[in-house]
Amino acid sequence: MYQVDTTIDEACAGSGDFICDWIYDTTGNETLAEAADWFIERPLTVLVIIAVALIINRIARKAIDRAEMRMIHDRERRLEERQAEEVDDGRFEDQEFRAQQKAAQLASAAEQAKQRARTVGSVLRSFASTVIFTFAILMVLGEFDVNLGPLIAGAGIAGIALGFGAQSIVGDFLSGFFMLVEDQFSVGDVVDVGEASGAVEAITLRTTRIRDVNGTLWYVPNGEIHRVANKSQQWARAVLDIEVAYDTDIATASRVIKEVAVSVWRDNLPDATIIEEPEIWGVERFGESAIAIRLVAKVEPGEQWKTSRVIRQRLVEAFAREGIEIPFPQRVIWTRQEQAPEPE
């Protein structure tokens, strides 16, 4: 009956390594075969694992670098198109300083886009390297007969415990990563994220810092930002409901309001730039003491508040000049005196 030679399995630890088997078959020396397995075969295998891990890591980093550069180029192209629109529309012919200011703002936005792309690329490179070399280390430990079962089980339990204990932090980092990838808002944008609204001062992977109109600085964890209203992207709209008295001629009031808004549009003020002809949308509502006429004006992003204030200021002067009454709450009070009963 065929006998299985267990000596070679003991010498080469049952690994079936080529060098160990070859030396044992050639010399028949168990000690020499074991030494070849530990000092030649396994170190060579470890070197191959490390070399393959380095190659895969380099390929992954190159792919991430290309994706990062493509992201930067796409955002630069969009900003260049926007800058071309700003120059070609002819609104800055007599305002060289204003044109330079807009160009500086676009250059700042381009630099911020590059920083966000680099941040995303850095996170992806770190994540890819961690995953690749973790697998490489596990394979190296397996080559030296380390029982990976308890190690993987312990790591799994620790990962679950860490996930439950730090799930909010992990959620903050994931949300911050996707916000950077999707370019939802930038530093300087005016946003509304729920309880906090104002100008964005800084964006990190874990938190977003927002300065509100009162000067309060809000630190908002990214995981708690469930929706974002960005008031500073591409363009904005100033919406004004101007109230006039009930006895005012609506056509006359609408004409005056339109003339005032058009004057602001033509003046092209530095911080109140209307980019399209303002529109009167008509009567918006009937109030207790006034009729509201809605005016809308498409403006540069972030300038809707200053534009609204300028229009209101000019409307006060125009209404006074045209004799249009700015209403205020009025009440009509009826008094009744009851006669005293006649004596019997």
C-alpha positions as CSV (number, residue, x, y, z in Angstrom):
1,M,0.0,0.0,0.0
2,Y,1.2,3.5,-0.9
3,Q,2.8,5.3,2.1
4,V,2.6,9.1,2.4
5,D,6.0,10.7,3.2
6,T,5.2,13.0,6.1
7,T,8.9,14.0,6.6
8,I,8.8,16.6,3.8
9,D,5.6,18.0,5.2
10,E,7.1,18.4,8.6
11,A,10.3,19.9,7.1
12,C,8.5,22.4,4.8
13,A,5.5,22.9,7.2
14,G,3.1,21.5,4.6
15,S,3.5,24.7,2.6
16,G,4.6,23.0,-0.7
17,D,7.2,25.8,-1.2
18,F,9.3,25.1,-4.3
19,I,12.7,25.8,-2.8
20,C,12.1,23.8,0.4
21,D,10.8,20.8,-1.5
22,W,13.7,21.0,-4.0
23,I,16.4,21.1,-1.3
24,Y,14.8,18.3,0.6
25,D,14.5,16.2,-2.5
26,T,18.1,16.9,-3.4
27,T,19.8,16.6,0.0
28,G,17.3,14.7,2.1
29,N,18.3,17.0,4.9
30,E,15.3,18.2,6.9
31,T,17.2,20.9,8.8
32,L,18.6,22.4,5.6
33,A,15.2,22.3,4.0
34,E,13.7,24.1,7.0
35,A,16.4,26.7,6.9
36,A,15.8,27.3,3.2
37,D,12.1,27.7,3.9
38,W,12.6,30.3,6.6
39,F,15.5,32.2,5.3
40,I,15.1,32.0,1.5
41,E,11.6,31.0,0.5
42,R,9.5,33.1,2.9
43,P,11.6,36.3,2.7
44,L,11.4,36.1,-1.1
45,T,7.6,35.7,-0.8
46,V,7.4,38.7,1.6
47,L,9.5,40.8,-0.8
48,V,7.2,39.8,-3.7
49,I,4.1,40.7,-1.6
50,I,5.6,44.1,-0.7
51,A,6.7,44.8,-4.3
52,V,3.2,44.0,-5.6
53,A,1.6,46.2,-2.9
54,L,3.9,49.0,-3.8
55,I,3.1,48.7,-7.5
56,I,-0.7,48.5,-6.8
57,N,-0.4,51.5,-4.5
58,R,1.5,53.5,-7.1
59,I,-1.1,52.7,-9.7
60,A,-3.9,53.7,-7.4
61,R,-2.2,57.0,-6.5
62,K,-1.6,57.7,-10.2
63,A,-5.2,57.1,-10.9
64,I,-6.3,59.4,-8.0
65,D,-3.9,62.1,-9.2
66,R,-5.4,62.0,-12.7
67,A,-8.9,62.2,-11.2
68,E,-7.8,65.1,-9.0
69,M,-6.3,67.0,-12.0
70,R,-9.4,66.3,-14.1
71,M,-11.5,67.7,-11.3
72,I,-9.3,70.8,-11.1
73,H,-9.4,71.3,-14.9
74,D,-13.2,71.0,-15.0
75,R,-13.7,73.6,-12.2
76,E,-11.2,75.9,-13.8
77,R,-13.0,75.5,-17.2
78,R,-16.4,76.4,-15.6
79,L,-14.8,79.5,-13.9
80,E,-13.2,80.6,-17.1
81,E,-16.6,80.3,-18.9
82,R,-18.1,82.4,-16.1
83,Q,-15.3,85.0,-16.4
84,A,-15.8,85.2,-20.2
85,E,-19.5,85.9,-19.6
86,E,-18.7,88.6,-17.1
87,V,-16.3,90.3,-19.7
88,D,-18.4,89.8,-22.8
89,D,-21.7,91.2,-21.5
90,G,-20.3,94.7,-21.7
91,R,-21.3,95.8,-18.2
92,F,-17.7,96.8,-17.2
93,E,-16.7,99.1,-20.1
94,D,-16.5,102.1,-17.9
95,Q,-15.7,100.3,-14.6
96,E,-12.2,98.9,-14.9
97,F,-11.9,98.6,-11.1
98,R,-15.1,96.6,-11.0
99,A,-13.9,94.3,-13.7
100,Q,-10.6,93.7,-11.8
101,Q,-12.6,93.1,-8.7
102,K,-14.7,90.4,-10.4
103,A,-11.6,88.8,-11.9
104,A,-10.0,88.7,-8.4
105,Q,-13.1,87.0,-7.0
106,L,-13.1,84.4,-9.8
107,A,-9.3,83.8,-9.2
108,S,-10.0,83.3,-5.5
109,A,-12.8,80.8,-6.3
110,A,-10.4,78.9,-8.7
111,E,-7.8,78.6,-5.9
112,Q,-10.5,77.4,-3.4
113,A,-11.6,74.8,-6.0
114,K,-8.0,73.6,-6.3
115,Q,-7.7,73.3,-2.5
116,R,-10.9,71.3,-2.3
117,A,-9.7,68.9,-5.1
118,R,-6.4,68.5,-3.4
119,T,-8.1,67.7,-0.1
120,V,-10.3,65.1,-1.7
121,G,-7.2,63.6,-3.5
122,S,-5.3,63.5,-0.3
123,V,-8.1,61.6,1.5
124,L,-8.5,59.1,-1.3
125,R,-4.7,58.5,-1.5
126,S,-4.5,57.9,2.3
127,F,-7.5,55.5,2.2
128,A,-6.1,53.5,-0.8
129,S,-2.7,53.2,0.8
130,T,-4.2,52.1,4.1
131,V,-6.3,49.4,2.5
132,I,-3.5,48.1,0.2
133,F,-0.9,47.8,2.9
134,T,-3.3,46.4,5.4
135,F,-3.9,43.4,3.1
136,A,-0.2,43.2,2.4
137,I,0.6,43.0,6.2
138,L,-2.0,40.3,6.7
139,M,-0.5,38.3,3.8
140,V,3.0,38.7,5.3
141,L,1.8,37.5,8.7
142,G,0.2,34.5,7.0
143,E,3.6,33.6,5.4
144,F,5.1,33.3,8.9
145,D,2.3,31.0,10.1
146,V,0.5,33.6,12.2
147,N,-3.1,32.5,12.9
148,L,-5.0,35.3,11.3
149,G,-8.4,34.1,12.5
150,P,-8.3,35.5,16.0
151,L,-6.6,38.6,14.7
152,I,-9.3,39.3,12.1
153,A,-12.1,38.5,14.6
154,G,-10.6,40.8,17.1
155,A,-10.2,43.6,14.5
156,G,-13.8,43.0,13.5
157,I,-15.1,43.3,17.0
158,A,-12.9,46.4,17.6
159,G,-14.2,47.9,14.4
160,I,-17.8,47.3,15.4
161,A,-17.2,48.8,18.8
162,L,-15.5,51.8,17.2
163,G,-18.3,52.1,14.7
164,F,-20.9,52.3,17.4
165,G,-18.9,54.6,19.6
166,A,-17.7,57.0,17.0
167,Q,-20.4,56.7,14.4
168,S,-21.1,60.4,14.6
169,I,-17.5,61.3,13.9
170,V,-17.3,58.8,11.0
171,G,-20.5,60.3,9.7
172,D,-19.1,63.8,9.9
173,F,-16.0,62.7,7.9
174,L,-18.0,60.9,5.2
175,S,-20.4,63.9,4.9
176,G,-17.5,66.3,4.7
177,F,-15.8,64.2,2.0
178,F,-18.9,64.1,-0.2
179,M,-19.5,67.9,0.3
180,L,-16.0,68.5,-1.0
181,V,-16.4,66.1,-3.9
182,E,-19.8,67.6,-4.9
183,D,-18.6,71.2,-4.4
184,Q,-21.8,72.1,-2.6
185,F,-20.4,75.4,-1.2
186,S,-17.2,77.3,-0.9
187,V,-15.5,79.6,1.6
188,G,-17.3,83.0,1.4
189,D,-20.6,81.6,0.2
190,V,-23.8,82.6,2.1
191,V,-25.6,79.4,3.1
192,D,-28.5,78.2,5.2
193,V,-27.9,74.7,6.8
194,G,-30.9,74.8,9.2
195,E,-30.3,76.3,12.6
196,A,-27.2,78.2,11.3
197,S,-27.1,80.5,8.3
198,G,-24.4,83.0,7.2
199,A,-21.1,83.2,5.4
200,V,-18.9,80.1,5.3
201,E,-15.5,80.8,6.9
202,A,-13.9,77.4,6.7
203,I,-14.6,73.8,5.6
204,T,-12.9,70.8,7.0
205,L,-13.7,67.1,6.7
206,R,-15.4,67.1,10.2
207,T,-16.9,70.6,10.6
208,T,-18.0,73.7,8.7
209,R,-17.6,77.1,10.3
210,I,-20.4,79.7,9.5
211,R,-20.5,83.3,10.6
212,D,-24.0,84.6,10.9
213,V,-25.3,88.2,10.5
214,N,-24.9,88.9,14.2
215,G,-21.2,87.9,14.1
216,T,-21.7,84.6,15.9
217,L,-19.4,81.8,14.6
218,W,-21.2,78.5,14.3
219,Y,-19.3,75.2,14.3
220,V,-21.6,72.8,12.5
221,P,-20.6,69.0,12.3
222,N,-20.9,67.9,8.7
223,G,-22.9,64.9,9.6
224,E,-25.7,67.2,10.9
225,I,-26.0,69.1,7.6
226,H,-28.9,67.3,6.0
227,R,-29.6,70.1,3.4
228,V,-27.8,73.2,2.2
229,A,-29.3,76.3,0.7
230,N,-26.5,78.1,-1.1
231,K,-27.4,81.7,-1.7
232,S,-24.1,82.6,-3.5
233,Q,-23.9,80.3,-6.5
234,Q,-24.1,81.7,-10.1
235,W,-26.8,84.3,-9.4
236,A,-29.4,85.4,-6.9
237,R,-32.7,87.2,-6.9
238,A,-33.8,90.2,-4.9
239,V,-37.5,89.9,-4.2
240,L,-39.3,93.0,-2.8
241,D,-42.9,93.2,-1.9
242,I,-43.5,97.0,-1.9
243,E,-46.7,98.0,-0.1
244,V,-48.8,101.0,-1.1
245,A,-52.1,102.4,0.2
246,Y,-55.4,101.0,-1.0
247,D,-56.3,104.3,-2.7
248,T,-53.1,104.3,-4.8
249,D,-53.3,103.9,-8.5
250,I,-51.6,100.5,-9.1
251,A,-50.4,101.3,-12.6
252,T,-48.7,104.5,-11.4
253,A,-47.2,102.8,-8.4
254,S,-45.9,99.9,-10.6
255,R,-44.4,102.4,-13.1
256,V,-42.5,104.3,-10.4
257,I,-41.3,101.0,-8.8
258,K,-40.0,99.8,-12.2
259,E,-38.3,103.1,-12.9
260,V,-36.5,103.0,-9.6
261,A,-35.3,99.4,-10.1
262,V,-34.2,100.2,-13.7
263,S,-32.2,103.1,-12.5
264,V,-30.3,100.8,-10.0
265,W,-29.8,98.4,-12.9
266,R,-28.3,101.1,-15.2
267,D,-26.1,102.5,-12.4
268,N,-24.4,99.1,-12.0
269,L,-23.3,99.8,-8.4
270,P,-20.3,97.9,-7.1
271,D,-22.2,95.9,-4.5
272,A,-25.7,96.0,-6.0
273,T,-25.2,94.7,-9.5
274,I,-28.4,93.8,-11.3
275,I,-27.6,91.5,-14.2
276,E,-31.0,91.6,-16.0
277,E,-33.8,94.1,-16.4
278,P,-35.9,94.1,-13.2
279,E,-39.5,92.8,-13.5
280,I,-42.8,93.8,-11.9
281,W,-44.7,90.6,-11.2
282,G,-47.9,92.4,-10.1
283,V,-50.0,92.5,-7.0
284,E,-48.8,89.9,-4.6
285,R,-51.3,90.2,-1.7
286,F,-53.9,92.3,0.0
287,G,-52.9,93.3,3.5
288,E,-54.8,94.8,6.4
289,S,-53.7,98.3,5.4
290,A,-51.9,98.0,2.1
291,I,-51.6,96.3,-1.3
292,A,-48.2,94.6,-1.9
293,I,-46.7,94.9,-5.4
294,R,-43.9,92.4,-6.1
295,L,-40.6,93.4,-7.7
296,V,-37.9,90.9,-8.7
297,A,-34.3,91.6,-9.8
298,K,-31.7,89.1,-10.8
299,V,-28.4,90.1,-9.2
300,E,-24.9,88.9,-8.7
301,P,-24.6,86.1,-6.0
302,G,-24.5,87.5,-2.5
303,E,-25.6,91.0,-3.5
304,Q,-29.4,90.6,-3.2
305,W,-29.5,92.2,0.3
306,K,-27.5,95.3,-0.6
307,T,-29.6,95.6,-3.9
308,S,-32.8,95.4,-1.9
309,R,-31.7,98.1,0.5
310,V,-30.6,100.5,-2.3
311,I,-33.9,100.0,-4.1
312,R,-35.9,100.7,-0.9
313,Q,-33.9,103.8,-0.2
314,R,-34.6,105.2,-3.7
315,L,-38.3,104.1,-3.5
316,V,-38.8,106.3,-0.4
317,E,-37.6,109.3,-2.3
318,A,-39.5,108.4,-5.5
319,F,-42.8,107.9,-3.6
320,A,-42.4,111.2,-1.8
321,R,-41.8,112.9,-5.1
322,E,-44.8,111.2,-6.8
323,G,-47.1,111.7,-3.9
324,I,-47.6,107.9,-3.4
325,E,-48.5,107.1,0.2
326,I,-46.5,104.6,2.1
327,P,-49.2,102.9,4.2
328,F,-49.2,102.4,7.9
329,P,-51.7,100.5,10.1
330,Q,-55.0,102.3,10.5
331,R,-58.1,101.6,12.5
332,V,-61.5,103.0,12.4
333,I,-63.1,103.1,15.8
334,W,-66.9,103.5,16.3
335,T,-68.1,104.7,19.6
336,R,-71.7,104.4,20.8
337,Q,-73.2,106.0,23.8
338,E,-76.2,104.2,25.2
339,Q,-79.0,106.4,26.7
340,A,-79.7,106.1,30.4
341,P,-83.1,104.5,31.1
342,E,-85.8,107.1,31.8
343,P,-86.9,107.2,35.4
344,E,-90.3,105.7,36.1
